[in-house]
Amino acid sequence: MTSPARSVSASASGAEGSPNDQPRGAAFFDLDKTLMAGSSGIHFARAAYESGMISRRRLARDVYENLRFRVRGSTDERADDVRERVGRMIAGVRVRDLERLTPRVLAGVLPRLYPQMLARAYAHQDAGEPVYILTAASQEMADLLAHVLAFDGGLGSRSEVVDGRYTGRPAGPFNYREGKVLSMRVLAEREGIDMQSSYAYSDSESDLPMLRAVRHAVVVNPDPQLRRIATREGWEMIELDRLGKRLKLLAALGAAAAVGGFGTVLREHVGARAGARQ
């Protein structure tokens, strides 16, 4: 099992002045369900609703999608839909107006951060390994959180800006699947980072390219597909998302009740009032 503690013990003695010929690794952290519980996007959606940018119906749909994400993880279809929808939403919006949503977004995101994952990140930094947020969310979100959390940087998806307003078009590759690896390699070339000495943390099967691009892959709150792969590969696994487990249990109970196989047990637990309705 691999952990930052091993990295610290192996490199801390030379972290403050290690030889130039020593390869320098980094640690790359996915954001949603890895650094934080749930999705950062729902907090952006709430802030956008409060500012009048989206409707109540759209917000309700985003809340539902966030719960589904907690249970099932990310999918390619969902990621593409989110990117297209956000592009339509911000088209014509001033950059300054989105920047003014920052306090509301942070108020939602910061309490959802996992202290255990922040401790991991800071252990990497203390061992001389720079730490980066790597997310399909906006570059602005990645930059903001990297600054607030005292990380070394953030890599997100960029949107085109013309005359201080978003056009709704992308300004580079989508930071998703292989797109994350492209971002990692550009950064590694610029900063002199050795990918084979680096770590990657993620929850989703969609991040397999990111996890396989480094030597040390760590899965956090993995979706079912990634869990199977991580078990086969012997990767370290971290479980923190208790809400996700409870939602999966409720979904399983609901499915059993729907086919009648668990209806009697459910009636016993919800009491006489529910039983009277049967």
Residue, then its C-alpha position, 0 to 999 in steps of 0.5 A: m500500500t502506498s501513501p504520502a508517509r512513504s514519500v515523506s520518509a524517502s525524501a524529506s531528508g533532502a526536501e530542502g536542498s536535494p541534489n538537482d539530479q534527483p527526480r522530482g515528483a508531484a501530487f495531482f488531486d481530482l476535486d469532486k468526491t476526492l478532495m471534497a464530498g460531492s460535486s463543486g458544481i452544485h455550489f456554483a449552481r446555487a450561487a448562479y441561482e441566487s444571482g438570477m443566472i439560472s432558474r429554480r428548475r435548473l437548480a433542482r436538476d443540478v441537485y438531483e445530478n449531484l446526488r446521482f453523482r454521489v451514488r454512481g460516479s461520473t459518466d462521459e455523457r454527464a460530463d459532456d452535458v455539463r460542459e455544454r450546459v455551462g457553456r450556454m449559461i455563461a455565454g455573454v456573461r462578464v468575467r467580473d460577474l462570475e468572479r463576484l459569485t466566488p464568496r458564495v461558491l467558497a461558502g459551499v465548497l470549503p466545508r465539504l473538503y475532506p481534512q484527511m485529503l488536505a493532510r495528504a496534500y500537505a504531507h506531499q508538500d512537506a516532502g518537497e512534492p508540489v501539489y495540484i488540483l486537477t479537475a474538469a471544473s473551470q480553470e477559475m475554480a481550480d485557480l481559486l481553490a489552489h490559492v485558498l488551500a495553499f496548493d502549488g497550482g490548479l489545472g481546469s477547463r478553460s473557457e474563451v473570453v473576448d472583451g471581458r465576456y465569456t463566449g461560451r466556447p472552450a479555450g482548450p481541451f476539456n480537462y476530462r479523461e485524456g485531457k487531464v493527462l495532456s494538462m499534466r504533461v504540459l505542466a510536467e514539462r514546464e516545471g521539471i516534474d517526473m511523472q514516474s515519481s508522481y502521485a494521482y488521487s481520484d474517485s472515477e473510472s474516467d480518471l484512469p488515464m490520469l491514474r495510469a500516467v503516474r507511478h503512484a495511483v490512489v483511489v478515493n471513494p471509488d465508483p464500482q468500475l474503479r474499485r474493481i480495477a484498483t483491487r486488481e492493480g493493488w492500488e491504495m484505496i481510501e473511503l471517506d464518503r459516508l453519505g454516498k454509502r447511505l444513498k446507495l443503501l437507500a437506493a437498494l432498499g427502494a429497488a427491493a421494495a419496488v419489486g415487492g421483495f422487501g415491501t413487508v420489511l419496509r412496512e414494519h420499519v415505517g410504522a402503522r401509518a405506512g402499513a395502513r396505506q398498503 
